[in-house]
Every structure is written in structure tokens, then in C-alpha cells.
Amino acid sequence: MKNEEFTRYFVENLPDKVYRAVIKLCDRFLEKRRSLSYEQHLIAFASFEQFLRAHTIPYSIPRSFEYSGSSTYQREEAIVDFFRTIKQTIQSLPWSEQSKLREQSLISTWKQKQNLQPKQELNSLSQDALLRLIQEKDNLINLLIRQVETALQRPSFYAENYHNEGNTMSEQRINNDLSGAKFGGGFANRDQHGGTFNDYSKDHNLTEAAAEIQQLLEQLSQTNPTSTNAEKMAVVAKAVDQIEDKPTLKQRMINVLKTGGTEAFKEAVDHPLVNVLLAAIEGWQEGS
């Protein structure tokens, strides 16, 4: 396949995964929304908004968030409308607009690393460069899908992360202390642990895994930008890839997840991306 043909195929087909992921996340939320708490609505919204921003998909904040007097019910309904509107809008776009958004989404990912001008973008890339971009895009998409899924299932896991990073919901902050909530069970600030804290400091497996992950995250943070949420997600995706290339380290991380040592692990690793990394690999224990 010639470079030009490969580029055309890449633009027209592979980015569909982004849009399939958007539809999947909308369907997942709308399916579960009646069983979700108010906090779960907020965190699912923040996670999904991050996904849209990372892929340069246009959207608008629900107007209900603009008024501090809005009730909890009104805000929940606004979030439901947000998910429903995003899904319907993407599904109803004419093909020309879909193609334009796909290319814009790809450009946003590549420009962060290459600083290319729009007209230079995909036409100037070799097949190897495009394949690398495909892998980076897939990793980021899969990571953010897992993040939203985890937010729906265990919202307290993300409360600290989104409170510290901030979000764009007008007049709304997610309460960082969810230790008294009826779901998820007892995560709060790093110095404030609802639920039982188990001492894993003597666990050799956890100690070694924490040391390796600390070093890995520091190295990746030094060689890659981490200013935006999308850049942070990209760093975590690279960390996941490197862990998977090291069977011993991967097994240690699976053991940490299986033995319930995630809280101790977060205490042992002094890095702002540790929460996101743990969320990204949470599914490993199910497949092991």
C-alpha cells in the first residue's frame, strides 16, 4: 500500500474507534443512570468531558451548571441530557463533518508531540509514524474508556483525582471527602482514609513494585509533557505498555490489586499519576 493510500485509509477508517468509543460510553451511562448516585453522575460527566477534550470533539457544558441554584435533580438531568445530546449529535453528523472531526482528532494527538502545522499533518507522515500514532491513539482511547467505566462502578476512586486536577463544571466542585458515602467504601484525601487501612509496608512484593513504578513514572514525566489531562493520560498509557513488557513487574502489580493493597501502594508511590495508573490496570486482576 502506498503512503498516500495508507494515509487515506488511516484518516477514513481507524479514527472510527474514537466515535465508537463515544457512543459506547454514552450508552453505558444512559443504561446505568437510574442506579447512579449524584456523585457518580458528576464524576462520569467529568471523565467523559475529559475524553471529549482529549479527542477535540466539540461540545457545550449543560446550561443547568451555570446556575448555582440548580437542584441536585436538575444537575443530574442536565448530565443525562449531555450524554444523550453528544450521542445523537455524532450519530446524525453528515459524512463530510464526521471526516473533518476524525482528522481534527488525529491532528490534536500528533501536534502535542511533533508541533506540526495543520497542512503538514498526516500527509507528511511515513507509514511507521502513522502506525505509532495509531498505537498511541488506541492506548489513550482504551485508557479513557476504562477510566469512565471505573468512575461508574467505583466513583470514590476518582474523587481525589478530579478534585485535585480541577474540572470545568461551572459552579460545581466534587466533594473530595466521600468517606461517608453509601457507595464504593471509604476513599478520601491522601491523609484521610475512610474504611480500614491495612499496613502493607512489610510486603516485599508491594515495596519492590512501588519502587519500580515510582522510577518509571518519574522517567516518563521527565521526557514527556504532562501539562494537560490528555498529556497525562498519554504518559500513563506509555507506563502501562512498559509494565506489560515486564512480566515480573506486571505480576507484582496484579498481586497488589488482588491483595487489596492499592491504598498502601498509593502511599508508597509519590507521583500525581499513580491514581490514574491504578485505574488503568485495574482490569488485570480479572484476566489473570
Steps between C-alpha positions, in 0.01 A plus 500: 500500500641839403545769762219710352258205502603407851444856620155512341407166657631619836298823495179343374489177701718463808381813684151348500611336823479838673140543394403142579650560844293817546180315409594211730564731795173686443304175481671366812416809701140525376448131577619536861394856581194412714716302741772766527546737792538875454878469548514232231317730260755775565807281464370322191440843348851620589658182361299519178574869455871420529459235229335752266766765562780249445362418156400854397131411479291820531241516777335752731452493876137442608338834580375370834859509626505876450256560782612436856135473606440189291384202702677166510223353286536778240874444479457124461248556221737747333775237501264240352405749226870567441577132434186457288570813293863405433392157377222633278717777357783269397261242354320764293807678359530487120795299371701811404476636854588164652813480283600851598465419870695177460794677341484779759508239775810335354675833450445599864678186619795530264559875540568461871816308415602627156381862503399473134295755308154381388586475129806292578324251719412157372627543144856546628506188718654168402320169551714432807406836649132439427517156659652653813220755504244222465647324804514818706142583409380149583678505835347836592151395392517172694633677809223759502232237439625308803507823698134578430400139571680512834342836582155346449581196710717654776459879496687555826819378330498813282383758751851597609638510147231728358494725805874557482519535121189718486221478246306735276154463649372851577427567866561135586776321688503132579518450873836343572392329821271213402578286804140519618343420165289187446705374208853391430601497861736741654753688292573865573806727518844341510525583872139406570400137451142390548479126559773274626861570406717191486873527555676351200836663573658161568368348182809447287299466180326833553819679598689386192209575269459848648868578452493392136181690423634811674809493279300428185253785552778744583693407185196533276399830660846642434500404132135571416276805556243470781335842497158394373277207593548352154879511542472336842283223354758446227777462760293245693431309177875479437555383858242223451676389181836482677355308795346248260843451342636394842320180609647505852392859566158436349447200728602708802241760406235231457587369847466852644152527347393152611614543859322832539824692540411794278472752782839404641642507148373855447666601824827340393512665155545875520376600156185687388418241230496195727118507541444511126750219443326275753166568332648411162624159614215411733358250251820293503394310811188376323691362205779335699 
